[in-house]
Amino acid sequence: MEQPLLKVSNLFVELEQHRILEDISFEVGRGETLAVVGPNGAGKTVLFRTLLGLIPYKGKIEWIPGVKIGYVPQRFSIEPDLPLTVA
């Protein structure tokens, strides 16, 4: 069996002393699609940010070596004078 691209085991996230994610475990293999759905405030964005290493957590997140990840947040606050280019 091929190694999964992402393996999450026993993931817990607490923010400001509130448990946001509790005991999340899943795997995503090459060629598979995973949909994360739920109402506002369910923790979808917290999960994605945690998978990217942007939020502290307990548990295990394992990405296969060499995986490249793109993330575009819903809200992106930057300084208006920051020079950005698409080049």
N, C-alpha and C positions, 0 to 999 in steps of 0.2 A: 504494500500500500504506500502511495506517495505521501510525503510529509505535508501536513496542512499549511497553507499560507499564513494562517492566523489560528492560534489556539489560546483560548481564555479559560482559566480555571479559578473557581472560587473567588470571583472579583467582588470586592466591597469598596464603596466610596462613601466617605462622609465629608460634608461641607458644613462649616459652622455648626458642628455638633448635631447635624441631621443626617441620618443614613439615607443616601440617595439611591444607591445600587446595593443589592444584597444577594450574595451567592450566585453570581452570573457565571455560567460556563457554556461554551460553545466552540465549534471549530468551523473554519471556512477553508475548503479545498480549492485547488486550481480548477477553474471553469465553473465554480458554483456561484450562486447569487444569494445574498442574504439581505432580507428587507427588515428594517427595524421600524416598527410602526407603534403609535400610541398617541394619546391625547397630549395637549400642551402640559408641560410640567412633569411628564412621566419619566424623564431622565435620558432621552435620546441624545441630546447634545452633550450631556455629561459623559455618557458612554463613549461617544466619538472622541471627545477631547481627552478622555482617559486613555483610550487606545493609542492616541498619538503622543502620550507621555506628558500632556499639558496639565494634568490634575493628579495629585498624589492618590495612591490606592493601596489596598492590601489584596493579595492574591497573586496570580501569575498571568502575564500577557507575553506570548511568544510569537514574534513575527519571524518568518523564514528569512535567513540572511539574504540581503540584496533586494528586498521588496522596496519599491518606491511608492510613496503615499502622497496624494494630493488632497488638500483640505481648503475649502473656501467657506469661511464662517458666514452665518446669516447677517451678522452685523460686524462691520470692520471699521473701527475708529482709528484714523490716522491724522497726522497733522496736515492741514490743507496745503502747506507749502512744501511737503515732502515730494521730491521729484520722482515720479513713477513713469515707467515706460513699458510697453508690451514687446519691445524689441528683445 
